[in-house]
Amino acid sequence: MALLSSRLMKQSLANFARALVVLLLFVPAPMGVIGQSPAMASSADTLAAEPAVILPEESVEEEQDPWTARFLAPAVVVLCVVAVGASVSYYVVRIRGRYRVAE
């Protein structure tokens, strides 16, 4: 029993370390720290550069959904429903019908 709890403790510590590493990979670094000293970061915020030429904003046209969103997603949902239905029917016909509960 002690061996089992020791193994679980080591495994949980390893899983915690893995989770911490994954979490640290996805936490963004502060933008002032990357590539600039703190003095440069504060002076860069005060200098506001204006564009040389002001371009008018382009109108955005609505795009149709790609074929994957229109056809592939509903097909996957239908296949999942069919798979679950087939699994249930297989259980009822083959497994449940084979064994009887003794009373």
C-alpha positions as CSV (number, residue, x, y, z in Angstrom):
1,M,0.0,0.0,0.0
2,A,2.8,2.4,0.9
3,L,4.5,1.6,-2.5
4,L,1.3,2.4,-4.3
5,S,0.9,5.8,-2.5
6,S,4.6,6.6,-3.1
7,R,4.2,5.8,-6.8
8,L,1.1,8.0,-7.0
9,M,2.9,10.8,-5.2
10,K,5.8,10.7,-7.7
11,Q,3.4,10.5,-10.6
12,S,1.3,13.4,-9.4
13,L,4.5,15.5,-8.8
14,A,5.6,14.7,-12.4
15,N,2.2,15.6,-13.8
16,F,2.2,18.9,-11.8
17,A,5.7,19.8,-13.2
18,R,4.4,19.0,-16.7
19,A,1.4,21.2,-16.2
20,L,3.6,24.0,-14.9
21,V,5.9,23.8,-17.9
22,V,2.9,23.9,-20.3
23,L,1.4,26.8,-18.5
24,L,4.7,28.8,-18.6
25,L,4.9,28.2,-22.4
26,F,1.5,29.9,-22.9
27,V,2.0,32.9,-20.6
28,P,3.0,35.9,-22.7
29,A,6.0,37.9,-21.7
30,P,5.6,41.6,-21.0
31,M,6.2,43.6,-24.2
32,G,8.5,46.2,-22.5
33,V,11.0,43.5,-21.5
34,I,11.5,41.9,-24.9
35,G,14.4,43.6,-26.7
36,Q,14.3,46.9,-24.8
37,S,15.7,48.2,-21.6
38,P,13.2,49.8,-19.2
39,A,14.4,53.3,-20.1
40,M,13.9,52.7,-23.8
41,A,10.4,51.2,-23.2
42,S,9.2,54.4,-21.5
43,S,10.7,56.7,-24.1
44,A,9.2,54.6,-27.0
45,D,5.7,55.1,-25.6
46,T,6.1,58.9,-25.6
47,L,7.2,59.1,-29.2
48,A,4.1,58.8,-31.4
49,A,5.0,58.4,-35.1
50,E,2.4,59.4,-37.6
51,P,2.0,57.7,-40.9
52,A,3.4,59.4,-44.0
53,V,0.3,58.7,-46.1
54,I,-3.1,58.1,-44.6
55,L,-4.8,55.3,-46.5
56,P,-8.6,55.0,-46.6
57,E,-10.0,51.9,-44.9
58,E,-11.1,49.2,-47.3
59,S,-14.6,47.9,-47.1
60,V,-14.8,44.3,-45.9
61,E,-17.0,42.1,-48.0
62,E,-18.8,39.2,-46.3
63,E,-17.3,35.9,-47.2
64,Q,-19.2,32.7,-47.5
65,D,-18.4,29.9,-45.1
66,P,-15.8,27.6,-46.5
67,W,-17.0,24.2,-47.7
68,T,-15.5,22.5,-44.7
69,A,-17.8,24.4,-42.3
70,R,-20.9,23.9,-44.6
71,F,-20.4,20.2,-45.4
72,L,-17.7,18.6,-43.3
73,A,-18.9,19.6,-39.8
74,P,-22.5,18.3,-40.3
75,A,-21.1,15.1,-41.8
76,V,-19.0,14.5,-38.8
77,V,-21.9,15.1,-36.5
78,V,-24.1,12.7,-38.4
79,L,-21.3,10.1,-38.4
80,C,-20.9,10.4,-34.6
81,V,-24.6,10.0,-34.1
82,V,-24.6,6.9,-36.3
83,A,-21.6,5.5,-34.4
84,V,-23.3,6.0,-31.0
85,G,-26.5,4.4,-32.3
86,A,-24.6,1.4,-33.7
87,S,-22.7,1.0,-30.4
88,V,-25.9,1.0,-28.4
89,S,-27.6,-1.4,-30.8
90,Y,-24.6,-3.7,-30.7
91,Y,-24.7,-3.7,-27.0
92,V,-28.4,-4.5,-26.8
93,V,-28.3,-7.3,-29.5
94,R,-25.0,-9.0,-28.9
95,I,-23.8,-8.4,-25.3
96,R,-27.0,-7.9,-23.3
97,G,-28.9,-10.7,-25.1
98,R,-26.1,-13.2,-24.4
99,Y,-26.1,-12.9,-20.6
100,R,-29.1,-13.3,-18.3
101,V,-29.3,-12.1,-14.7
102,A,-29.9,-15.0,-12.3
103,E,-32.4,-14.2,-9.6
